[in-house]
Amino acid sequence: MRHDFDVMVEFLKARLREDENAAKALKPGKNEDAARLCDRILADVEAKRRLVDWVFAPQRELGEWEHSFAGGLVIKQWMRFRQPVIEQLVAAYADHPDFHSEWKLIEVEPIEDESRTRAQARTV
């Protein structure tokens, strides 16, 4: 599981580099809309990099304590709650040829509240 997450993170970092390079390669000239789009792409890449840094902040902040039994458990829990951030960011690149099909997000339909359903049925 951890190996797959590491691969996912490396995939995301590579896509962010590609997005950044593509935005920098564009020459918008006098087209203000194209210039704003390039700026927005670069800002988006930077925001995503900050999110990736945030996901891994517990490991950096806890340092050597991570190697203790309690520290390892804390890190695992912390990462478990932060991992969905990476999964959501990676999902945007589902059409990329290096995207792994097992990374696709499972869409869960909300469970309808039976009491609400019964109440609606009475008002109809």
C-alpha angles and dihedrals in degrees: 000000000000092000091053090050090051090051089049092052092049089049090052093048090051091051091050090052089050092049091048093048092047092051092048091048093056114098104204094179110183094345103112093189091056091047091051090048091053090049091048092050091050091048090048091052091050092049091051091049090053089052091051089050090050091053091056097038094100091062092052094042096049094044114168093005087073089075093061119088094249092043091052091052092049092050092048092051093045092050092046089061094044100043093083088067090064092043091054093048093048091050090070088068097052091125093058114110092232093053112116114228091223088065092067111118117246109234111219119201114223115254111241116236107244093211090054090048091051091047091051090049091055093051094050 
